[in-house]
Amino acid sequence: MASMKNIKLRIKSVQSTMQITRAMKLVASSRLRRAQDRCMRSRPYYEVLNKTLNDIANSNSDFSSKYVKKREIKKILYIVFAGDRGLAGGYNANMFRMIEEKSKGQNCAFLPVGKKAVEYFKKRQREIISESFKVAGDLSVSDCFEMSRMVCNGFLAGEYDEIQVAGTKFVSVLSQVPQTQQLLPFTVQEVEGDREVILYEPNTEDTFNAIIPEYIAGVIYSVLCESTASEQGARRMAMENATNNAADMIESLNLTYNRARQSAITQEITEIVAGAGED
């Protein structure tokens, strides 16, 4: 009977856990839809700016800018996006594994975004340039512009020779891919075909330099939206798997309980029959 009681308590415990994981799955699904909408709305902004920057750079054969000049890589800054909470499968672990592989043997500094990123780099005593963005869920467009100004100023001052942003690309609910993208120096893409002649005031270089911080802020915001959607997608799948596992465990425990109950009943009947036979 004690064994049956323990099994019953275990079933109730797993049922309570399953209710929590089911609720977290529903919350993640709701947040995922909003995050996907933000992703779709954010993409045109930086795509148009990227095209504009390439058009400006290709409009003048003598074009030069401090933002496109490559120099010897002495130090790299990584802007790393991670989650604020766990229970999201391998979302955070995959990002940190990729960053460790990318930064191996390099002189690096980090700008972590999200509580898990701040905790990860602080625990390993890596160089962190700011902890102002430790709650990814509270970030807005203005925060992305602040990050853009910070990294642009650091690049121009020669503190960093290359700026990389690391985030997780949302492919689908089943697939989220961690990846890096180079922000600075800006890589100019050659425009095929005839070039349209456009005059920029006061000149192409000043116009280009004025747009670069806006472009970087747009890329950072896009990575933020993609990473948020990826986190919610990973959490939804993790909670769905946890719910299914809990259901399987409850089914197994119910079977064990029924067997124990049947065994106890059989034993009682046997004892009654044996007692009647002795009489």
C-alpha positions in Angstrom: 0.0 0.0 0.0 2.9 2.3 0.7 4.2 1.7 -2.8 0.8 2.5 -4.3 0.7 5.7 -2.3 4.1 6.8 -3.5 3.1 6.1 -7.1 -0.1 8.2 -6.7 1.9 11.1 -5.3 4.3 10.8 -8.2 1.5 10.9 -10.7 0.1 14.1 -9.1 3.5 15.6 -9.2 4.1 14.9 -12.9 0.5 16.2 -13.7 1.4 19.5 -12.0 4.6 19.7 -14.0 2.7 19.0 -17.2 0.2 21.8 -16.5 3.2 24.2 -16.1 4.9 23.1 -19.3 1.7 23.2 -21.3 1.1 26.8 -20.0 4.7 27.8 -20.9 4.2 26.3 -24.4 1.1 28.4 -25.0 2.9 31.6 -23.7 5.9 30.9 -26.0 3.6 30.3 -29.0 1.9 33.6 -28.4 5.2 35.5 -28.1 6.6 33.7 -31.1 3.8 35.1 -33.3 4.5 38.6 -32.2 8.3 38.1 -32.6 7.8 36.8 -36.1 5.7 39.9 -37.0 8.6 42.1 -35.7 11.1 40.2 -37.8 9.1 40.8 -41.0 8.6 44.5 -40.2 12.3 45.1 -39.4 13.9 43.5 -42.5 13.0 46.2 -45.1 14.6 48.9 -43.1 18.2 47.6 -43.0 17.9 46.1 -46.5 17.1 49.5 -48.0 19.9 51.1 -46.1 22.3 48.4 -47.2 21.4 48.9 -50.8 21.8 52.7 -50.4 25.2 52.3 -48.8 26.4 50.1 -51.7 24.9 52.5 -54.3 26.8 55.4 -52.6 30.1 53.5 -52.5 29.8 52.4 -56.1 28.7 55.8 -57.5 32.3 57.2 -57.2 35.4 55.3 -58.3 37.5 57.4 -55.9 35.2 56.6 -52.9 36.8 56.1 -49.5 35.5 56.0 -46.0 36.9 55.3 -42.6 34.1 52.7 -42.2 35.3 50.6 -45.1 39.0 50.7 -44.7 40.4 47.3 -43.5 43.3 47.3 -41.1 45.3 44.7 -39.3 43.1 42.8 -36.9 44.4 43.4 -33.4 41.1 43.2 -31.5 37.6 42.1 -32.4 34.4 43.2 -30.7 31.5 40.7 -30.6 27.9 41.8 -29.9 26.4 38.6 -28.6 22.6 38.0 -28.3 21.3 35.3 -25.9 18.2 34.8 -23.8 17.1 36.1 -20.5 15.9 32.7 -19.2 16.6 29.0 -19.7 14.2 26.2 -20.5 14.7 26.9 -24.2 16.4 23.7 -25.3 19.9 24.3 -26.8 19.2 28.0 -27.8 21.8 29.5 -25.4 24.3 26.7 -25.4 24.4 26.6 -29.2 25.2 30.3 -29.3 28.0 30.2 -26.7 29.5 27.1 -28.4 29.6 29.0 -31.7 31.2 32.1 -30.1 33.9 30.0 -28.4 34.8 28.4 -31.8 34.8 31.8 -33.6 36.8 33.7 -31.0 39.3 30.9 -30.3 42.8 32.4 -30.4 41.6 35.9 -30.9 42.0 39.1 -28.8 38.3 39.8 -28.2 35.9 42.0 -26.3 32.2 41.3 -25.9 29.0 43.3 -25.7 26.6 40.8 -24.2 22.8 41.2 -24.8 20.6 39.2 -22.5 21.0 37.9 -18.9 22.4 34.5 -20.0 25.1 36.2 -22.1 26.2 38.6 -19.3 26.4 35.7 -16.9 28.3 33.5 -19.3 31.1 36.1 -20.0 31.3 37.3 -16.4 31.7 33.8 -15.2 34.6 33.2 -17.6 36.1 36.6 -16.8 36.0 37.8 -20.5 36.3 41.5 -21.3 32.8 43.1 -21.3 32.5 46.6 -22.5 29.0 47.2 -21.1 26.3 45.5 -19.1 23.7 48.0 -20.0 21.7 45.6 -22.2 21.4 42.6 -19.8 17.7 42.3 -20.2 17.0 41.5 -23.9 13.3 41.5 -23.4 13.3 45.1 -22.4 15.3 46.4 -25.4 13.8 48.9 -27.8 14.9 50.6 -31.1 16.6 53.4 -29.1 18.8 50.8 -27.3 19.9 49.5 -30.7 20.9 53.0 -31.7 22.8 53.4 -28.4 24.7 50.2 -29.2 25.4 51.4 -32.7 26.9 54.7 -31.5 29.0 52.8 -28.9 30.5 50.4 -31.4 31.0 53.0 -34.2 32.9 55.3 -31.8 35.0 52.4 -30.6 35.8 51.5 -34.2 36.7 55.0 -35.2 38.9 55.4 -32.1 40.8 52.3 -33.0 39.7 50.3 -30.0 38.4 47.5 -32.2 39.5 46.6 -35.7 36.5 44.6 -36.5 32.9 44.5 -35.2 30.8 41.3 -35.4 27.3 40.7 -34.3 26.3 37.2 -33.2 22.6 36.1 -33.1 20.3 33.2 -33.9 18.5 33.2 -37.2 15.0 32.0 -37.0 14.4 29.4 -39.8 11.4 27.7 -38.4 10.0 26.5 -35.1 12.1 23.4 -35.5 15.3 25.1 -36.6 17.2 28.1 -35.2 20.8 28.7 -36.5 23.4 30.7 -34.6 25.5 32.8 -36.9 27.7 35.9 -37.0 27.6 38.9 -39.3 30.4 41.5 -39.8 29.3 45.0 -39.2 32.5 46.9 -39.5 34.5 47.5 -41.6 31.6 47.6 -44.1 32.0 45.4 -47.1 31.0 47.1 -50.3 29.3 44.9 -52.8 29.9 45.6 -56.5 26.9 46.7 -58.4 26.5 44.9 -61.7 25.4 46.7 -64.9 25.3 50.4 -65.5 25.7 52.6 -62.5 23.2 55.4 -61.9 24.8 58.8 -61.5 23.6 60.4 -58.3 25.0 63.6 -56.7 25.2 63.6 -52.9 25.5 66.7 -50.8 27.9 67.7 -49.3 29.7 64.7 -50.8 29.5 60.9 -51.0 31.8 60.2 -48.1 30.0 62.4 -45.6 26.6 61.0 -46.7 27.9 57.4 -46.4 29.4 58.1 -42.9 26.1 59.6 -41.7 24.1 56.6 -42.8 26.4 53.9 -41.4 25.3 54.3 -37.7 21.7 54.1 -38.9 22.4 51.0 -40.9 24.2 49.3 -38.0 21.3 50.1 -35.6 18.9 48.5 -38.1 21.0 45.4 -38.4 21.3 45.1 -34.6 17.5 45.5 -34.2 16.9 42.9 -36.9 19.2 40.5 -35.1 17.4 41.2 -31.8 14.1 40.4 -33.5 15.4 37.2 -35.1 17.0 36.1 -31.8 13.8 36.7 -29.8 11.8 34.7 -32.3 14.4 31.9 -32.2 14.3 31.8 -28.4 10.5 31.6 -28.3 10.5 28.9 -31.0 13.1 26.9 -29.1 11.2 27.3 -25.8 8.0 26.3 -27.5 9.5 23.1 -28.8 11.2 22.3 -25.4 8.0 22.8 -23.5 6.1 20.7 -26.1 8.6 17.9 -25.7 8.5 18.2 -21.9 4.6 18.0 -22.0 4.7 14.9 -24.2 7.3 13.3 -21.9 5.2 14.0 -18.9 2.1 12.5 -20.6 4.2 9.3 -21.3 5.4 9.2 -17.8 1.9 9.5 -16.4 0.7 6.7 -18.6 3.6 4.5 -17.4 2.9 5.4 -13.8 -0.8 4.6 -14.1 0.1 1.2 -15.6 2.5 0.6 -12.7 -0.2 1.7 -10.2 -2.8 -0.6 -11.7 -0.4 -3.5 -11.6 0.4 -2.8 -8.0 -3.3 -2.5 -7.2 -4.1 -5.7 -9.0 -1.3 -7.4 -7.1 -2.5 -6.2 -3.8 -6.1 -7.3 -4.5 -4.8 -10.7 -5.7 -2.8 -11.1 -2.5 -5.7 -10.2 -0.3 -8.0 -12.7 -2.1 -5.3 -15.4 -1.7 -5.0 -14.7 2.0 -8.8 -14.8 2.5 -9.0 -18.1 0.6 -6.1 -19.5 2.6 -7.7 -18.5 5.8 -11.0 -20.0 4.8 -9.3 -23.3 3.9 -7.7 -23.5 7.4 -11.1 -23.1 9.0 
